Amino acid sequence: MKSEVLKGLVFNIQRYSIHDGTGIRTVVFLKGCPLKCPWCANPESQKAVTPTTWIKNGKLENVGEWLTVSEVVAEVLKDEVFFRTSGGGVTLSGGEVLMQMAFARELLKTFYELGIHTAIETTGCYPKERLLSLLPYLNELLFDLKLMDSQQSKQVIGADVETVKANFELALMQSDIEVVPRIPLIPTYTTTPDNLLAIIDYLNTLNIRTVHLLPFHQYGSSKYDYLGWEYQLKDMPTLSDSSLKAIYQMFETNELTPIMEGLA
């Protein structure tokens, strides 16, 4: 399908982001995700690529708009001056970007050919053919590693660990793409010693030296109320500074360089 008529379901375009890739970035959030992470901060992106409604401030609102590649590009290019001065660019996020692979590919291709730095955030939960189609138009790949035990991963979030690993290792083979492993630090889920050590061992096996650690937060909790959904982690406390420092030191002790925003 030609990019002029190809449409994607976008539920947010966030400007001036400094945590979603190199430099100052504009993040395009694509609807749809096959996973069911209990801690998801964007529940409105979950499930099928179809518009969602929620009730916010007493008003019924539509979440998600079908846009053409040209419409998204025109909106993002309003921020081009920030990209050029900071080394930033555009990041596709979600949801899961690979779920709208054809639309994501045309977006990335267009930006790449315009000389705009491109990145995606992904869980790598689809067969590698989808990621493979995006790689020629990527400068940076932000890759989430969550649960490393196969049974737990399938049961809790619905992801196949072997598929995730295959995608991660495929990305590492691309010499011109910066691959950034990221670990969401979710109490009782991803922060167990067994899981963290499994991630550390895996990264060391691949000679990865830097990893981004993302502490759990409750920023998206109100969205579950808007959707009328139960939020399983509503009573989950955030990790204390001492717990975060201990996790940070665990990675350092195992010859990795952790990057964690906001660590005192």
Sequence and secondary structure as in RCSB ss.txt:
>XXXX:A:sequence
MKSEVLKGLVFNIQRYSIHDGTGIRTVVFLKGCPLKCPWCANPESQKAVTPTTWIKNGKLENVGEWLTVSEVVAE
VLKDEVFFRTSGGGVTLSGGEVLMQMAFARELLKTFYELGIHTAIETTGCYPKERLLSLLPYLNELLFDLKLMDS
QQSKQVIGADVETVKANFELALMQSDIEVVPRIPLIPTYTTTPDNLLAIIDYLNTLNIRTVHLLPFHQYGSSKYD
YLGWEYQLKDMPTLSDSSLKAIYQMFETNELTPIMEGLA
>XXXX:A:secstr
  TTT EEEEEEEEEEESSSSSSSEEEEEE  BS   TT S GGG BSSS EEEEETTEEEEE EEEEHHHHHHH
HGGGHHHHHHHT EEEEESS GGGGHHHHHHHHHHHHHTT EEEEEE   S HHHHHHHGGG SEEEEE    SH
HHHHHHT   HHHHHHHHHHHHT TTSEEEEEEEE TTTTTSHHHHHHHHHHHHHTT  EEEEEE   TTHHHHH
HHT   TTTT     HHHHHHHHHHHHHTT EEE TT  
